[in-house]
Amino acid sequence: MNIKRTFLFSLFFITFTIVYPQDKPKTLLWKVSKNGSESISYLFGTFHQVNPDFFDSLSIANLHLKNSEILFVEAYSDPNTDTTKAAQNKDAALFETWNKEKWKSKLNSRQFVIFEKFVNSKWVDEYVYKLHPAQLMFLLQYMYIQGVCDTLNRSSYDPMDTRITQIGLAHKLAVIGLDKNQAQDIKISTEKEESLSLKNTLKQDVIYIDYILKKNTNNPTAKILRDYKNKNLDYSLNKSIRGNSYLLNERNNKWMAQLTESFKTKNCFVAVGFRHLCYKTGLIQQLRRAGYKVEPVAL
């Protein structure tokens, strides 16, 4: 599996909440409408690391995507432009470059033994020494879900979001990235969110490394994956997210202005990480408070 050097700033976090049955509509797709407007839009909650073929299997979601005029995704830019390549280099420079000695100084002896075992495994090589712990955490989530949990009939290691973008482009939709600089958002979040503090990020790195090395699929992360593929998510629409989640709340707030303006006159398909639809501050509840009718669509 050639994902050693795959690194994407798809912003996916795993937290856990109490389950309330009314928040589990058995779907990933939501219809958005408003009195006085003929435009109909849809929200689709992605799971970045899931086999993109999973989206292909959702015929209703595919139909509504292809019939839309605008596709909104978290991030999009033409990968072949010099501007995009320059931006990627600039993004990488936002994070301090680490080395083996620094990792050893920040991890305890037990953690460093696990880390070294991973560095010397089939999964990676010594390039991981250079990654900031936050960068490594996102890479590990991809490796774990794509390489351990969701491996059946997998022909692609692209994010699900990339497949959706490809479908949108093939059907002549305008594709718009909601985020202007995801790397900057991650950098800010490491300074603002307790869950992304250096201490917690290092801890999560070791947990995911242990999951990968032991091929452990009996844990909360793997359960969320199963719930997603079974369309059994808990959206917790009447609950507040725990902590100050900059990567969810602040980005949702920024996205709302652009989405609601487009919803006025265009049929849109919004494909973003499913957790952006959850909680009181998620897109579903924010749109409802803005006067929209948001209802689940059976898949």
Residue pairs with C-beta under 8 A, 6 or more apart in sequence:
1 146
1 147
1 157
2 157
3 142
3 143
3 146
3 147
3 157
4 123
4 124
4 125
5 127
6 139
6 142
6 157
7 135
7 138
7 139
7 142
8 48
8 138
8 142
8 159
9 75
9 91
9 138
9 182
9 183
9 186
10 48
10 49
10 74
10 138
10 142
10 159
10 161
10 273
11 74
11 138
11 182
11 185
11 186
11 247
11 251
11 273
12 47
12 48
12 49
12 138
12 141
12 273
12 275
13 195
13 245
13 247
13 248
13 275
14 141
14 220
14 221
14 224
15 195
15 241
15 242
15 275
16 220
17 234
17 236
17 239
17 242
18 236
18 239
19 234
20 234
20 236
20 238
20 239
23 234
23 235
23 236
23 237
23 238
24 232
24 233
24 234
24 235
25 235
25 296
26 231
26 232
26 296
26 298
27 231
27 296
27 297
27 298
27 299
28 44
28 45
28 58
28 61
28 228
28 231
28 233
28 274
28 299
29 42
29 43
29 44
29 45
29 58
29 60
29 61
29 64
29 296
29 297
29 299
30 42
30 43
30 44
30 277
30 284
30 294
30 295
30 296
30 297
31 40
31 41
31 42
31 293
31 294
31 295
31 296
31 297
32 40
32 41
32 42
32 43
32 263
32 287
32 292
32 293
32 294
33 39
33 40
33 41
33 292
33 293
34 263
34 291
34 292
34 293
35 291
35 293
37 263
37 264
37 265
39 263
39 264
39 265
39 266
39 267
39 268
40 267
41 68
41 262
41 263
41 266
41 267
41 268
41 269
41 270
42 61
42 64
42 65
42 68
42 268
42 269
42 270
42 297
43 270
43 272
43 277
43 283
43 284
43 294
44 61
44 65
44 164
44 269
44 270
44 271
44 272
45 233
45 272
45 273
45 274
45 275
45 276
45 277
46 55
46 159
46 160
46 161
46 164
46 271
46 272
46 273
46 274
47 160
47 225
47 228
47 273
47 274
48 142
48 159
48 160
48 161
48 273
49 141
49 142
49 145
49 146
49 150
49 159
49 160
50 145
50 150
50 160
50 225
50 228
50 229
51 146
51 150
51 152
51 153
51 154
51 156
51 160
52 156
52 158
52 159
52 160
52 162
52 163
52 164
53 153
53 154
53 155
53 156
53 163
54 160
54 229
55 61
55 62
55 160
55 163
55 164
56 62
56 163
58 299
60 297
60 298
60 299
61 299
62 167
64 269
64 297
65 71
65 164
65 167
65 168
65 171
65 173
65 269
65 271
66 167
66 171
67 267
68 168
68 173
68 267
68 268
68 269
69 173
69 174
69 266
69 267
69 268
70 173
70 174
70 175
70 176
70 262
70 266
70 267
70 268
70 269
71 164
71 165
71 168
71 173
71 174
71 175
71 176
71 268
71 269
71 271
72 176
72 177
72 178
72 255
72 258
72 259
72 262
72 268
72 269
72 270
72 271
72 272
73 161
73 164
73 165
73 175
73 176
73 177
73 178
73 271
73 272
74 161
74 177
74 178
74 179
74 182
74 272
74 273
75 177
75 178
75 179
75 182
76 165
76 175
76 176
76 177
77 83
77 84
77 87
77 177
78 84
87 181
91 181
91 182
91 183
91 184
92 183
94 183
94 184
94 187
95 131
95 132
95 134
95 135
95 183
95 187
96 132
97 130
97 132
98 129
98 130
98 131
98 132
98 133
99 129
99 130
100 126
100 129
103 112
103 115
103 129
104 112
106 133
106 198
106 202
107 115
107 202
107 206
111 202
111 206
114 206
114 209
114 210
114 213
115 205
115 206
115 209
117 209
117 213
118 124
118 128
118 209
118 212
118 213
119 125
119 126
119 128
119 129
121 213
123 143
123 147
123 212
128 136
128 139
131 139
133 198
133 201
133 202
133 205
134 186
134 190
134 196
134 201
136 205
137 201
137 204
137 205
137 208
138 186
140 204
140 205
140 208
140 209
140 212
141 208
141 221
142 157
143 208
143 212
144 208
144 211
144 212
144 221
145 221
145 225
146 154
146 157
147 212
148 211
148 212
148 215
148 216
148 217
149 217
149 221
149 222
149 225
150 225
150 229
156 163
161 271
164 271
165 175
168 175
168 269
169 175
173 269
176 258
178 251
178 254
178 255
178 258
178 259
178 272
179 185
179 251
185 246
185 247
185 250
185 251
186 247
188 246
189 196
189 246
189 247
190 196
190 197
190 198
190 201
192 244
192 246
193 243
193 244
193 245
193 246
193 247
194 200
194 243
194 244
195 243
195 245
210 216
211 219
211 221
216 222
227 233
227 234
228 274
231 299
233 274
233 278
234 278
235 277
235 278
235 279
235 282
235 284
236 278
236 279
237 278
237 279
237 280
237 282
237 284
237 285
238 280
239 279
239 280
240 279
240 280
240 281
241 248
241 249
241 278
241 279
241 280
241 281
248 275
248 276
248 279
248 281
248 282
249 281
251 276
252 276
252 281
252 282
252 283
252 286
253 281
253 286
255 272
255 276
255 283
256 283
256 286
256 287
256 290
259 268
259 270
259 283
259 287
260 287
260 290
260 292
262 268
263 292
270 283
272 283
275 282
276 282
276 283
277 283
277 284
278 284
279 285
284 294
287 294
288 294
